[in-house]
């Protein structure tokens, strides 16, 4: 969830223990072709039936796995006066997000985990400075988070670590009775996504992709307008993560080790779809009346990182052993059960101003972001973009109550944490759930498979097992009474 300062990846084969930081730092050109163990792509769900659209037929897929528990759709948190939080990973992302948890009433940070003890100690000092008791520290190696998850005084675990270990951390938290929120992407293989769905249903614990962009001011305004019919019948949307990260990926002081850059030696597809796909999925009510059925992806040659390395890295730097295969730009088209089309883009290897695209179009008009602009009938009739600021009355109640929120990314981080903790304290249904997490992350392995198959469409599993047909609330929430 977020831009450069946020996230972290590697692969654990079935039956292996969770990957270590040492494995994250490996560079294996041979593993690049193997990608994420694409045999797991055969575990996707069958196309949903019932609407009779051409989109639903989609490419062939394996049957949907049998549900082992009960659905988590509509399941509220248990209400509590104080939410006891544990944070795993205290680097760029976790080290800044702790400030937001500490800024909220009714929230206590009780445990912290990071293999680098100095990071944990800096974060613990923040907790004490905020007037809370000193948190327990877990700094004894790569797997000490497992001991943290066993504690009986934790309600919610937040994981802000390299991508590789997100799955194992979410799994450990749920198996030990904790709700869990994870940075993007929540896992990297389809079989892992299905396991998280099954675990959430079996343990009755929520497992959430903490996608901050869903709480952006523009995103929430567009969402409310879409639900009010201002765009008419919705037809298409677009989202992206286009962000020049070349300098940061080669900066030894920014990311701890080359973990993020190494993913460019392993996959060719969209490594980071969530920032774009999450918000537009909300607009289109994906998993809440519509669903993503298939994805077709295309990628350019991988040139940007190698050229940057040649221009900026000295001979003998470890990066010269790396062979990059990740497409400099990936473009994916997602078809929904209702026949709508979503365009996703990913580009972090070339010069490009930051953009998540964030576009929505319907029979009455269109919104496009970066820069923000809107054209709606009957408000606009002259083929000229209108002022999106004129629609401020449509702002979500969260932004009306928190007009100048603290924290990064324009305040969306704070809005997200505030809302999540509010839902936990008041015993409300969360704004998104494990089914959304799995759907928003599925393009990671599927786009890679599609590019390898020259753009052939890949089936997106129905993680809800048919429950997507029922409309239900999401991020466009009603202000609670409490």
Secondary structure, 3 states (H helix, E strand, C coil): CCCCCCCCCCCCCCCCCCCCHHHHCCCCHHHHHHCCCHHHHHHCCCCCCCCCCHHHHCCCCCCCCCCCCCCCCCCECCCCCCEEEEEECCCHHHHHHHHHHHCCCCEEEEEEECCCHHHHHHHHHHHHHCCCCCCEEECCCCCCHHHHHHCCCCCEEEECCCHHHHHHHHHHHHHCCCEEEECCCCCCCHHHHHHHHHHHHHHCCCEEECCHHHHCHHHHHHHHHHHCCCCCCEEEEEEEEECCCHHHHCCCCCCCCCHHHHHHHCCCCCCCCHHHHHHHHHHCCECCCECEEEEEEEECCCCHHHHHHHHHCCCCCHHHHCCCCCCCCEEEEEEECCCCEEEEEEECCCCCCCECCCEEEECCEEEECCCCEEEECCCCCCCCCECHHHHHHHCCHHHHHCCCCCCCHHHHHHHHHHHHHHHHHHCCECCCCHHHHHHHHHHHHHHHHHHHCCCCCEECCCCCCCHHHCCCCCCCCCCCCC
